[in-house]
Amino acid sequence: MNRPIAVEDLAERLPAKARLIGIDLGTKTIGLAISDVERRLASPLRTLARTAFQKDADALLAVFAEFDVAAVVLGLPLDLEGRDSPRAQSTRAFARNLATRTDLPMTYWDERFSTAVVLRSLIENDVSRAKRAEVVDKMAAAYILQGVLDRLAALASGR
């Protein structure tokens, strides 16, 4: 079975130019973000409504194919002390199940403050409550993915 790997190991498995997808897995929605092929910038992509795992997985696999994704970054909602929370355990279970449906490499990224940071930014920019609700999940996915892209860039430059 395809298991999530460390970001450092992911760097070694990626082709020179390929997109990564970031996933913010919520209980009601799945926020998605996509990188450019140079892996410099994460952009919010879309938000999917959660249904049953099979339908969620089918929708994700379709997006992976549509954007020719080379790897998957899943936000991992650890607790404030950095330990697994019930939501983190749920995310790990989702990843295990998704790994049975794809050979794409997967990695986790600590997403403890992603939604809070994104919400604060939206509020500071006077985005309406309705618009915030519409975009927060895909923007959180972009925040998560950007963290991995920045880490990959640091690894490539030897930092």
N, C-alpha and C positions, 0 to 999 in steps of 0.2 A: 504494500500500500504506500502511496505517496504521502509522506509526512511533512508538516511544516518544518522549515529549516531556518537557521540563523541568517540574518541579513548579510553577514560576512560571507557565508557559504553561498547565498543567493548571487552575490556579485560574480562569483566564479562560474555560475551556470547560465549567465545571460549572454545573448549574442550582442555584438557591438551596438546595433541599433534595434530597439524593440520597445514596445509600450508595456508599462505596468498598469495594473488596475488596483485601486484602493477601495476597500469595502468597510463601511461603517454599519455593522450588523445590529439593528435595533430590534425591539420586540414587535413593532408594528411595521417598520419600514427597513429598507436596505439602501443606504446612501452609497453612490458610486462616483468615483473620480478616475480620471485617466491621465496618464503622462504623455508627453510628446515622445517621439522615438529617440531623441537625444537624452531623455530621462533627466531633464532640467526642471521642468515645471509640471505641477499637478493642477488639473482643471476639474471643477465639479462637472459631472456628467449627467446623472439623473438619479431619481429616487424611485425605487420599486416598492410596491406594497407587499408585505409579507403574507404568504398564504401557507400552504403545506410545503414541506421540504422539497418534494419532487418538483413542484411547480417553481419554487424559488430557484432550485438548482438548474432547471431547464432554462429559465430566464437568464440566469448568470452565464451559463454556457453559451447561450446565443450572443450575449454581449461580448464575451471573450472572443468568440469567432468573428463577430462584426468588426472589432477593433484590432484583431490579430495580436492579442495579448500574449506576452511571453512569461508573465508571472503575476501572482496574486498577493496582495498585501491586505491582511485582515487586521483591523483595529482590535486590540485586546484590552477589554475594560477591567484592568486590575483595580484592587481597592487602594485606598490612600497609602497603605504601607507597602504596596507593590506585590501583594499576594493575590492569588486567584479569588475572584468574587464568584457568586453564582452565575452572573452574566458572562464572566470570562470562561467558566466551565461550559456554559451553553455555546459560546463561540468556538471553543475547542472541539466540542461535539459536532457542530456544524461543519467545521473544517475537516474533521475525520470523515464525515459522510460525503462532503464535496470531493474529497481526495479519491473516493472510489469511482468518481465520474469523470475525472480529468487527470492528465499527467503533468499539468502545469505546476512548476514549483510554487510553493506558498511559504509566506513568512508572516509572523505577527509583528505588530508595532504597538507599543504602549499608548493607549488612547485616553488615559485618565482624565486629561483636561481638554480634550479636543472640542467637545460640544460647548463647554463653558467659554473657551477662548473665542470660538466662532460666534456664539451668541453675543458676547460682549462687543465684538467687532461690529456685528450687525446693529446692535443697539446704538453704539457710538456713531454709526453712520445713518441714524434715523430711519432704519428699515422698519416698516410696519410689522406689527405682530403677525398678521396673516402671511405676509411675504416671508418673514423669518421662519415660520412653520413650514413653508413650502420649500425653502432652500437649505435649512440647517443641516440635514442629514448628508446631502451631497457635498456641502462645504466642509463638514467634519471629515468626510472621506478624503477630500482634497488635502486637508490639514494633516491627516494621518499619512497619506501617500507622500506628501512633501517631506515629511520627516525621514522617510526611507530614502527618497531621492537625494536629500542632503547628506545622509549617512553614506550612501553609495558614492557620491561625489568625493566625500572626505576619504573614503577608502581608496578610490582611484588615484587621489593625489598624495597618498601616503600619510594622511593625518590620522 
